Amino acid sequence: MTDKPTFDRHMLEALICPQSHGALEYDADRQELISKSAGLAYPIRDGIPVMLVDEARRLDP
């Protein structure tokens, strides 16, 4: 059985939130990239971040 692909944390240096253009934080437990400035969480699927606002989850206030 193969392991599920994991997110390469070095990608955080190059990625920004497409809505706020702010920094992102990696949430390993939920497999998401968090944009606190936009209040969004972008999913990571099969090790690849989905950087689409329409696919992002709204964070609780």
N, C-alpha and C positions, 0 to 999 in steps of 0.2 A: 504494500500500500504506500502511495506517495504522500509526502507531506503537502499541506496546503501552502501555496505561495505566500510569502510574507512581504510586507512593505519594507522597502529600503529607506531607512531613516535619512540617508544622505539626500534623498529627493526633497526633503523639507527645505534645504538651502536654496533650491531653485523654484519651488512652488509658492504661489501667493493666492489669496482668496480672489476669485474672479469678480466678486461683487464689491468688496471693500478695498481690495489691493493690499490688505494687511497680512500679517504673519499668520501662520497656521501652527497648531499643536497636534501632535499625534496621540490618539487615544488607542492604545494597543488592545485593551479589553473589548472595546466596541468596534474596532477596525474602522476608525473614522479619522478624518482630519478636521479639527475644530477651528473655526474662525470666530473668536470672541467678539471682534469688532462688528461682524455682520450678523452674529447670532445664529450661525449655521454650522452644521456638521456634514461634511462630504464623505460619502461611503467609500470604502476601499474594497474592491471586489477582485478576487484572485490576485491580490498583490498590487493591483492597479487602482490609483485614486480616480474617482469619477468626479471631475471638477466642473460639474454642471449645476447651476443654481436650481434648476427644476428637479434635480435628483437629490438635492440636499435636504436634510432634516432640520427643522427649526428647533433651536435650543430653548429650553424652558427659561422664562425670565427670572 
